[in-house]
Amino acid sequence: MSGQPCVRTAEGLVEGRHHQGHAVFRGIPYARPPVGALRFAAPAPLRPWDGTRQAAEFGPVAPQSVPHSKPYAAGASAGTDWLTLNVCTPDPGAAGLPVLVWIPGGAYVTADSSDPMYDPAALAAAGLVVVSINYRVGAEGFALIEGAPPNRGLLDQISALEWVQRNIAAFGGDPGRVTVAGQSAGAGSVAALLTMKPVRSLFQRAITHSVPGCHCTRALAQEVGAVLADRLGTVPTVAALRDITPQRLAEEVASLSVDLPRYEQRWGRLARIGVAVCPVVDGEVLRETPWSALSSGRASGIDLLAGHTRDEFRLFSVMTGRRGTFTDEDARTALDLLAPAPDGPEAYRAAHPRATPEELLETVYSDAVFRMPSLLLAEANAAAGGSSFLFELRLASPAHGGALGACHSLDVPLAFGTMDSPVGKQVLGDPPAPEAVAVSQELRQAWVRFATTGEPGWPAYRPEQQLTRVLGAASKTSPYPEQASRQIWQGRPPTPFDRQTYKRRRPDVESGDSERIVR
């Protein structure tokens, strides 16, 4: 006997490793590799295996479409077994432990469960069984391709949740107490899963940080797919694209992301957000957006912990080198494209009469892409009979001389308690300030309480009070702090991106990093 933890799953025996007092199993397949004849297909059921499968290393990620980088995530192996997951459990011999399933984000073009920022050790130490998954991204997961099911990345996530239902009890978890969680594109995935009735039995609670309001209509997705294929000298069909290597296809998605400003007159908001591919409201897998499904009563509410950061867009303006350069023309373009029609631009200017063009631009980008989709999801979920708990992170990053503010993704190392990870040190300092340690402890405890009991430790959000946990140097519970934005967007949930025509203006985000707006 090796002395390492072993668990028998429905498909076969897996051997993990002891790590930091927990049992860790990595790279467990939940579906067959989506390559060859299975490329662009729905995830195929696993075949059982004989003997013991080693589960000590993270599985390879699907090719990543990040401009100016290799098509695989840093540190990930270059293989084809993309559909794997990882389990960290306090005790495989336990029973009934709450389960948290983490869906990594990455603009729908990257996702890597091996990122040290997602180390589950602190959450497992608090009593959670933590599952993190890899799934198809970019064109492999989300491009609309003739002959292929749409939203294959979402189908992968569903397949992983089905694996959890079959197997998590063997790792000490309770299949009847599963919380699915994600940030940015991961949160957008969670929100999409909320609308799918057959999927709702696979989890009982949801955590969404910085939900992006990014969906495409079928018509726009078809056009994007056609342009992508044309750039490769082919057509957007399964038979044709199978002749293109996954690496080459990923590279072309990254290249298209850089070139998106060229397509602004045809693709409008999609080009401005900088996302070449994203979930498609296709009428099959995803019938409508989460906001319309919940507000119409076609999807029932759930226990939901939702939140966003105060300065969502600041990450992108700083990291692309554009902060301090935005003009009034840039602000006008952002307001015209992203503020809710017909009076949104005027409403923003009236609500912020002393704002500089840059402040207006950052506000409308933060609102349109992350803050208002998160708030409106919480409100729609409550209206649909669920319990919504809302937070805003106001703790500012000390990085870049404080220019990042409470930026996008700052909440992730705080929630996981991974402030000592490379990203955590970069954005929170080494060592982190005492107030960051305190916020991390509170947010992590909120996750654990919520996954365990359905309540994070502050009152539920209700329209008449709008109680929100504001996390910062002196955390407090108060009415929702972004009232001006809430009033502008009230009753105007995000709508899918569609083919539209806009007057051409100078792009305000031209960097190759712009697609990372929905990390």
C-alpha positions as CSV (number, residue, x, y, z in Angstrom):
1,M,0.0,0.0,0.0
2,S,1.3,3.5,-0.9
3,G,-0.2,5.2,2.2
4,Q,-1.8,7.7,-0.1
5,P,-5.6,8.4,-0.1
6,C,-7.6,6.2,-2.4
7,V,-11.3,6.6,-3.4
8,R,-13.4,4.3,-5.6
9,T,-15.5,6.4,-8.0
10,A,-18.3,5.1,-10.2
11,E,-15.7,4.8,-13.0
12,G,-12.8,3.4,-11.1
13,L,-10.3,3.7,-8.3
14,V,-8.3,6.9,-8.0
15,E,-5.2,7.6,-5.8
16,G,-4.5,11.1,-4.6
17,R,-2.0,12.7,-2.3
18,H,-2.0,14.0,1.3
19,H,-1.4,17.8,1.1
20,Q,-1.5,20.3,4.0
21,G,-3.6,17.9,6.1
22,H,-6.2,17.2,3.4
23,A,-6.7,14.5,0.7
24,V,-6.1,16.0,-2.7
25,F,-7.1,14.3,-6.0
26,R,-6.2,16.1,-9.2
27,G,-6.8,15.5,-12.9
28,I,-9.8,13.1,-12.5
29,P,-11.6,12.8,-15.8
30,Y,-15.3,13.5,-15.8
31,A,-15.8,13.0,-19.6
32,R,-13.8,11.6,-22.5
33,P,-11.3,13.8,-24.2
34,P,-13.1,16.0,-26.7
35,V,-10.7,15.5,-29.6
36,G,-10.8,13.5,-32.8
37,A,-14.3,12.3,-33.6
38,L,-15.5,13.9,-30.3
39,R,-14.1,17.3,-31.1
40,F,-16.9,20.0,-31.0
41,A,-19.3,17.3,-29.6
42,A,-21.2,17.3,-26.3
43,P,-19.0,15.7,-23.6
44,A,-19.0,12.0,-24.0
45,P,-19.5,9.6,-21.0
46,L,-16.4,8.2,-19.4
47,R,-15.4,4.6,-19.9
48,P,-14.6,2.8,-16.6
49,W,-11.0,1.8,-16.0
50,D,-9.3,-1.2,-14.3
51,G,-6.7,-0.8,-11.6
52,T,-5.8,2.4,-9.9
53,R,-5.7,5.7,-11.7
54,Q,-3.1,8.2,-10.3
55,A,-4.7,11.5,-9.5
56,A,-1.6,13.5,-8.3
57,E,-1.2,16.0,-11.1
58,F,-3.5,18.6,-12.6
59,G,-5.0,17.7,-16.0
60,P,-4.2,19.7,-19.1
61,V,-6.3,22.7,-20.0
62,A,-8.0,23.3,-23.3
63,P,-6.0,25.6,-25.5
64,Q,-6.2,29.2,-24.1
65,S,-6.8,32.2,-26.4
66,V,-4.7,34.8,-24.7
67,P,-3.1,37.3,-27.1
68,H,0.7,37.3,-27.3
69,S,1.0,34.1,-25.3
70,K,1.2,30.3,-25.9
71,P,-2.2,28.6,-26.4
72,Y,-1.8,26.7,-23.1
73,A,-2.0,28.2,-19.6
74,A,1.3,28.7,-17.8
75,G,2.4,25.5,-16.0
76,A,-0.3,23.4,-17.5
77,S,0.6,20.3,-19.5
78,A,-0.1,20.2,-23.2
79,G,-2.4,17.2,-23.5
80,T,-5.9,16.4,-24.8
81,D,-7.6,15.2,-21.6
82,W,-9.1,18.6,-21.1
83,L,-12.2,17.6,-19.2
84,T,-10.9,16.9,-15.7
85,L,-11.6,18.1,-12.2
86,N,-9.9,18.2,-8.9
87,V,-11.2,17.3,-5.4
88,C,-9.8,18.6,-2.1
89,T,-11.5,17.0,0.9
90,P,-10.8,17.3,4.7
91,D,-11.6,13.6,5.1
92,P,-12.6,11.1,2.4
93,G,-14.0,8.9,5.2
94,A,-16.4,11.6,6.4
95,A,-20.0,11.9,5.3
96,G,-22.3,14.8,4.6
97,L,-19.7,17.6,4.2
98,P,-20.9,20.7,2.2
99,V,-19.5,20.8,-1.3
100,L,-18.3,23.8,-3.3
101,V,-17.7,23.4,-7.0
102,W,-15.5,26.2,-8.5
103,I,-15.8,27.2,-12.2
104,P,-12.7,29.2,-13.1
105,G,-13.1,32.4,-15.1
106,G,-11.1,33.8,-18.0
107,A,-13.2,35.8,-20.5
108,Y,-14.6,32.5,-21.8
109,V,-11.3,32.1,-23.6
110,T,-9.1,30.9,-20.7
111,A,-9.8,28.7,-17.6
112,D,-7.2,26.9,-15.5
113,S,-8.2,25.1,-12.3
114,S,-4.5,24.7,-11.4
115,D,-4.0,28.5,-10.8
116,P,-2.5,28.8,-7.3
117,M,-5.0,31.6,-6.6
118,Y,-7.6,28.8,-6.5
119,D,-5.8,26.7,-3.9
120,P,-8.6,25.2,-1.9
121,A,-6.6,24.4,1.3
122,A,-8.1,27.2,3.5
123,L,-11.6,26.3,2.4
124,A,-11.1,22.6,3.0
125,A,-9.6,23.5,6.5
126,A,-12.9,25.1,7.2
127,G,-14.8,21.9,6.4
128,L,-15.7,22.2,2.7
129,V,-15.1,19.6,0.0
130,V,-13.9,21.7,-2.9
131,V,-14.1,20.7,-6.5
132,S,-12.5,22.7,-9.3
133,I,-13.0,22.0,-13.0
134,N,-11.4,22.5,-16.4
135,Y,-13.7,22.9,-19.4
136,R,-13.5,23.9,-23.0
137,V,-13.0,27.6,-23.7
138,G,-12.6,29.8,-26.7
139,A,-13.8,28.4,-30.0
140,E,-13.6,24.8,-28.7
141,G,-16.2,25.7,-26.0
142,F,-18.2,28.6,-27.2
143,A,-17.9,29.4,-31.0
144,L,-21.1,28.7,-32.9
145,I,-20.2,25.9,-35.4
146,E,-22.6,24.3,-37.8
147,G,-23.1,20.6,-36.9
148,A,-22.0,21.1,-33.3
149,P,-24.0,21.7,-30.1
150,P,-23.8,25.3,-28.9
151,N,-22.3,26.4,-25.6
152,R,-20.1,23.3,-25.3
153,G,-18.3,24.9,-22.4
154,L,-21.5,25.0,-20.4
155,L,-22.3,21.4,-21.4
156,D,-18.8,20.4,-20.0
157,Q,-19.7,22.2,-16.7
158,I,-23.0,20.3,-16.5
159,S,-21.1,17.0,-17.1
160,A,-18.8,17.9,-14.2
161,L,-21.7,18.6,-11.9
162,E,-23.2,15.2,-12.9
163,W,-19.9,13.6,-11.9
164,V,-20.2,15.3,-8.5
165,Q,-23.6,13.9,-8.0
166,R,-22.4,10.4,-8.8
167,N,-19.1,10.5,-6.9
168,I,-18.8,13.2,-4.3
169,A,-20.2,11.1,-1.4
170,A,-17.1,8.8,-1.8
171,F,-14.9,11.9,-1.0
172,G,-17.0,12.8,2.1
173,G,-19.3,15.3,0.4
174,D,-23.0,15.6,0.4
175,P,-24.5,15.5,-3.1
176,G,-27.6,17.2,-1.7
177,R,-25.6,20.2,-0.5
178,V,-23.7,21.5,-3.5
179,T,-22.8,25.1,-4.0
180,V,-21.6,26.1,-7.5
181,A,-19.4,29.1,-7.6
182,G,-17.4,31.3,-10.0
183,Q,-16.0,34.7,-10.7
184,S,-16.2,36.8,-13.8
185,A,-16.7,34.4,-16.8
186,G,-17.0,31.6,-14.2
187,A,-19.8,33.6,-12.5
188,G,-21.4,34.1,-15.9
189,S,-21.4,30.4,-16.4
190,V,-23.0,29.9,-13.0
191,A,-25.7,32.5,-13.9
192,A,-26.4,30.6,-17.1
193,L,-26.7,27.3,-15.3
194,L,-29.4,28.9,-13.1
195,T,-31.7,29.1,-16.2
196,M,-31.5,25.4,-17.1
197,K,-34.2,23.5,-15.5
198,P,-32.7,20.0,-16.0
199,V,-29.5,21.3,-14.3
200,R,-31.0,22.8,-11.2
201,S,-31.2,19.4,-9.4
202,L,-27.4,19.2,-9.6
203,F,-26.8,22.0,-7.1
204,Q,-28.7,23.8,-4.3
205,R,-26.8,27.1,-3.9
206,A,-24.8,29.5,-6.1
207,I,-22.0,32.1,-5.5
208,T,-21.3,34.7,-8.3
209,H,-18.6,37.3,-8.1
210,S,-18.6,39.9,-10.9
211,V,-21.2,38.4,-13.2
212,P,-20.5,39.7,-16.8
213,G,-23.5,40.8,-18.9
214,C,-22.1,39.0,-21.9
215,H,-24.2,36.9,-24.2
216,C,-24.6,36.8,-28.0
217,T,-27.6,36.3,-30.1
218,R,-27.5,33.3,-32.5
219,A,-27.3,35.7,-35.5
220,L,-24.2,37.5,-34.1
221,A,-22.5,34.3,-33.0
222,Q,-23.0,32.9,-36.5
223,E,-21.3,36.0,-38.0
224,V,-18.4,35.8,-35.6
225,G,-18.0,32.1,-36.4
226,A,-18.0,32.9,-40.1
227,V,-15.4,35.6,-39.7
228,L,-13.2,33.4,-37.5
229,A,-13.4,30.5,-40.1
230,D,-12.7,32.9,-43.0
231,R,-9.6,34.2,-41.3
232,L,-8.5,30.5,-41.2
233,G,-9.3,30.0,-44.8
234,T,-12.2,27.7,-44.2
235,V,-15.9,27.5,-43.2
236,P,-17.5,27.3,-39.8
237,T,-18.6,23.6,-39.9
238,V,-17.4,20.7,-37.8
239,A,-16.0,18.9,-40.7
240,A,-13.9,21.9,-41.9
241,L,-12.7,23.1,-38.4
242,R,-11.6,19.6,-37.4
243,D,-8.8,20.1,-40.0
244,I,-7.6,23.1,-37.9
245,T,-5.5,22.1,-34.9
246,P,-6.9,23.2,-31.5
247,Q,-3.8,25.3,-31.0
248,R,-4.1,27.1,-34.3
249,L,-7.8,27.8,-33.6
250,A,-7.0,29.2,-30.2
251,E,-4.4,31.4,-31.7
252,E,-6.9,32.8,-34.2
253,V,-9.5,33.5,-31.5
254,A,-6.8,35.5,-29.7
255,S,-5.9,37.4,-32.9
256,L,-9.6,38.2,-33.5
257,S,-9.9,39.5,-30.0
258,V,-7.1,42.0,-30.7
259,D,-8.8,43.0,-34.0
260,L,-12.3,43.4,-32.6
261,P,-12.3,47.2,-32.8
262,R,-12.2,46.8,-36.6
263,Y,-15.7,45.2,-36.3
264,E,-17.3,47.8,-34.1
265,Q,-19.8,49.0,-36.8
266,R,-21.0,45.4,-37.2
267,W,-20.7,44.0,-33.8
268,G,-21.2,47.0,-31.5
269,R,-21.0,46.1,-27.8
270,L,-19.3,42.8,-28.4
271,A,-16.4,44.6,-30.1
272,R,-16.2,47.2,-27.3
273,I,-16.1,44.6,-24.5
274,G,-13.3,42.7,-26.4
275,V,-14.8,39.2,-26.2
276,A,-14.6,37.3,-29.4
277,V,-16.7,34.4,-28.1
278,C,-19.1,34.0,-25.2
279,P,-22.3,32.1,-24.3
280,V,-24.9,32.1,-27.0
281,V,-28.6,32.5,-26.4
282,D,-29.2,29.7,-28.9
283,G,-32.8,28.6,-28.0
284,E,-31.5,25.1,-27.2
285,V,-28.9,24.8,-24.5
286,L,-29.4,28.4,-23.3
287,R,-32.9,29.6,-24.1
288,E,-32.6,33.1,-22.6
289,T,-30.5,35.3,-20.3
290,P,-30.5,34.6,-16.6
291,W,-32.1,38.0,-15.9
292,S,-35.1,37.5,-18.2
293,A,-35.5,33.8,-17.1
294,L,-35.7,34.8,-13.4
295,S,-37.7,38.0,-13.8
296,S,-40.3,36.2,-16.0
297,G,-40.7,33.3,-13.6
298,R,-39.4,30.8,-16.1
299,A,-36.6,30.0,-13.7
300,S,-37.1,29.7,-9.9
301,G,-35.0,31.5,-7.4
302,I,-32.2,29.9,-5.4
303,D,-29.9,30.7,-2.4
304,L,-27.5,33.1,-4.1
305,L,-24.5,35.0,-2.8
306,A,-23.6,37.7,-5.3
307,G,-21.2,40.5,-5.4
308,H,-18.9,42.8,-7.3
309,T,-16.0,45.1,-6.7
310,R,-16.3,48.9,-6.5
311,D,-13.7,49.7,-9.3
312,E,-14.3,46.7,-11.6
313,F,-12.9,48.3,-14.8
314,R,-9.8,49.8,-13.1
315,L,-7.8,46.5,-13.7
316,F,-8.2,46.9,-17.4
317,S,-7.5,50.6,-17.7
318,V,-4.3,50.2,-15.6
319,M,-3.0,46.9,-17.1
320,T,-3.6,48.1,-20.7
321,G,-1.7,51.4,-20.0
322,R,-4.8,53.5,-20.8
323,R,-5.5,55.0,-17.4
324,G,-4.9,58.7,-17.6
325,T,-5.4,58.9,-21.4
326,F,-9.2,58.6,-21.9
327,T,-10.8,61.6,-23.6
328,D,-14.2,63.0,-23.8
329,E,-14.7,61.3,-27.1
330,D,-13.8,58.0,-25.5
331,A,-16.4,58.6,-22.8
332,R,-19.1,59.5,-25.3
333,T,-18.4,56.3,-27.2
334,A,-18.6,54.2,-24.1
335,L,-21.8,55.9,-22.9
336,D,-23.4,55.5,-26.4
337,L,-22.6,51.8,-26.6
338,L,-22.9,50.6,-23.1
339,A,-25.4,52.8,-21.1
340,P,-29.0,51.6,-21.3
341,A,-31.0,53.1,-24.1
342,P,-32.5,55.5,-24.8
343,D,-31.5,58.0,-22.0
344,G,-28.6,56.3,-20.4
345,P,-25.8,58.6,-21.5
346,E,-27.7,61.7,-20.3
347,A,-28.6,60.0,-17.1
348,Y,-24.9,59.2,-16.4
349,R,-23.8,62.7,-17.0
350,A,-26.6,64.1,-14.8
351,A,-25.7,61.7,-12.0
352,H,-22.0,62.6,-12.2
353,P,-21.9,66.3,-13.2
354,R,-18.4,66.8,-11.9
355,A,-16.9,63.5,-13.3
356,T,-14.0,63.6,-15.7
357,P,-14.3,61.8,-19.0
358,E,-12.2,59.0,-17.6
359,E,-14.3,58.7,-14.5
360,L,-17.5,58.5,-16.6
361,L,-15.9,55.9,-18.8
362,E,-14.7,53.7,-15.9
363,T,-18.1,54.0,-14.3
364,V,-20.2,52.9,-17.3
365,Y,-17.8,50.1,-18.1
366,S,-17.8,48.8,-14.5
367,D,-21.6,49.1,-14.5
368,A,-22.4,47.6,-17.9
369,V,-20.0,44.7,-17.7
370,F,-20.0,43.6,-14.1
371,R,-21.7,45.7,-11.4
372,M,-25.2,46.0,-12.7
373,P,-25.4,42.4,-14.1
374,S,-24.5,41.3,-10.6
375,L,-26.9,43.6,-8.8
376,L,-29.8,42.8,-11.2
377,L,-29.1,39.1,-10.9
378,A,-29.5,39.3,-7.2
379,E,-32.7,41.3,-7.6
380,A,-34.2,39.0,-10.2
381,N,-33.3,36.0,-8.1
382,A,-35.1,37.5,-5.0
383,A,-38.1,38.3,-7.2
384,A,-38.2,34.7,-8.4
385,G,-38.5,33.5,-4.8
386,G,-34.9,33.0,-3.9
387,S,-32.8,34.4,-1.2
388,S,-30.1,36.8,-2.4
389,F,-27.2,38.1,-0.4
390,L,-25.2,41.0,-1.9
391,F,-21.8,42.4,-1.3
392,E,-19.5,45.1,-2.7
393,L,-15.7,44.9,-2.2
394,R,-14.3,48.3,-1.4
395,L,-10.9,47.3,-0.1
396,A,-8.3,48.9,-2.4
397,S,-5.3,47.2,-3.8
398,P,-1.9,48.9,-2.9
399,A,-0.4,47.9,-6.3
400,H,0.5,50.5,-8.9
401,G,0.5,53.1,-6.2
402,G,-3.1,52.4,-5.4
403,A,-4.2,53.0,-9.0
404,L,-6.0,49.6,-9.1
405,G,-8.5,50.5,-6.4
406,A,-11.0,47.8,-5.6
407,C,-10.4,46.2,-9.0
408,H,-11.8,43.2,-10.8
409,S,-10.5,39.9,-9.5
410,L,-9.2,41.3,-6.3
411,D,-11.9,39.4,-4.4
412,V,-10.6,36.0,-5.6
413,P,-7.4,35.6,-3.5
414,L,-9.4,37.1,-0.6
415,A,-12.2,34.5,-0.8
416,F,-9.8,31.6,-1.2
417,G,-7.4,32.9,1.4
418,T,-4.6,32.7,-1.2
419,M,-3.0,36.1,-0.6
420,D,0.4,34.3,-0.7
421,S,-0.1,33.2,-4.3
422,P,1.7,35.0,-7.0
423,V,-1.4,37.1,-8.0
424,G,-2.3,37.6,-4.3
425,K,1.1,39.0,-3.5
426,Q,1.0,41.2,-6.6
427,V,-2.4,42.8,-5.9
428,L,-2.5,42.7,-2.1
429,G,1.1,43.1,-1.1
430,D,3.7,40.9,0.6
431,P,2.8,40.8,3.3
432,P,-0.8,42.0,3.0
433,A,-2.1,44.8,5.2
434,P,-4.0,43.8,8.3
435,E,-7.3,45.1,6.8
436,A,-6.8,42.8,3.8
437,V,-6.3,39.9,6.1
438,A,-9.5,40.8,8.0
439,V,-11.5,41.1,4.7
440,S,-10.1,37.8,3.5
441,Q,-11.2,36.1,6.7
442,E,-14.7,37.6,6.5
443,L,-15.2,36.7,2.9
444,R,-13.9,33.2,3.2
445,Q,-16.1,32.6,6.3
446,A,-19.1,34.0,4.4
447,W,-18.4,31.4,1.6
448,V,-18.2,28.6,4.2
449,R,-21.3,29.7,6.1
450,F,-23.3,30.1,2.9
451,A,-22.3,26.7,1.5
452,T,-23.1,25.2,4.9
453,T,-26.3,27.0,5.9
454,G,-27.4,29.2,3.0
455,E,-26.6,32.4,4.9
456,P,-23.3,34.3,4.7
457,G,-23.6,36.2,7.9
458,W,-25.5,39.4,6.8
459,P,-29.2,40.0,6.0
460,A,-30.7,39.1,2.6
461,Y,-31.1,41.7,0.0
462,R,-34.6,43.0,-0.3
463,P,-35.8,45.8,-2.7
464,E,-37.2,48.0,0.1
465,Q,-33.9,48.0,2.1
466,Q,-31.3,46.9,-0.4
467,L,-29.0,45.7,2.4
468,T,-25.5,45.0,1.1
469,R,-22.3,44.0,2.9
470,V,-19.7,46.5,2.0
471,L,-16.2,44.9,2.6
472,G,-13.4,47.2,3.4
473,A,-11.1,48.6,6.1
474,A,-14.3,49.0,8.2
475,S,-16.8,46.6,6.8
476,K,-20.5,47.4,7.3
477,T,-24.0,46.4,6.2
478,S,-25.8,49.3,4.5
479,P,-28.1,50.1,1.6
480,Y,-26.6,49.3,-1.8
481,P,-23.8,51.9,-2.2
482,E,-24.0,52.5,-6.0
483,Q,-27.5,54.1,-6.0
484,A,-27.0,56.4,-9.0
485,S,-26.1,53.4,-11.2
486,R,-28.9,51.3,-9.7
487,Q,-31.5,53.9,-10.6
488,I,-30.2,54.3,-14.2
489,W,-30.3,50.5,-14.8
490,Q,-33.5,49.7,-12.8
491,G,-35.7,47.6,-15.0
492,R,-33.1,47.4,-17.7
493,P,-31.3,44.1,-17.4
494,P,-28.5,43.2,-19.8
495,T,-29.6,42.1,-23.3
496,P,-27.6,39.8,-25.6
497,F,-25.1,41.4,-27.9
498,D,-26.5,41.5,-31.5
499,R,-25.5,42.6,-34.9
500,Q,-25.8,46.4,-34.9
501,T,-24.5,49.5,-36.7
502,Y,-22.9,52.3,-34.8
503,K,-21.1,55.5,-35.9
504,R,-17.4,54.7,-35.8
505,R,-15.5,56.4,-33.0
506,R,-11.9,56.1,-31.8
507,P,-11.6,52.9,-29.7
508,D,-11.1,53.4,-26.0
509,V,-9.7,50.0,-25.5
510,E,-7.3,48.9,-28.2
511,S,-4.8,46.8,-26.3
512,G,-4.4,43.1,-27.0
513,D,-5.4,42.5,-23.3
514,S,-8.9,44.0,-23.8
515,E,-10.6,40.6,-23.9
516,R,-9.6,40.0,-20.3
517,I,-12.4,42.4,-19.3
518,V,-14.4,39.3,-18.4
519,R,-11.7,37.3,-16.7
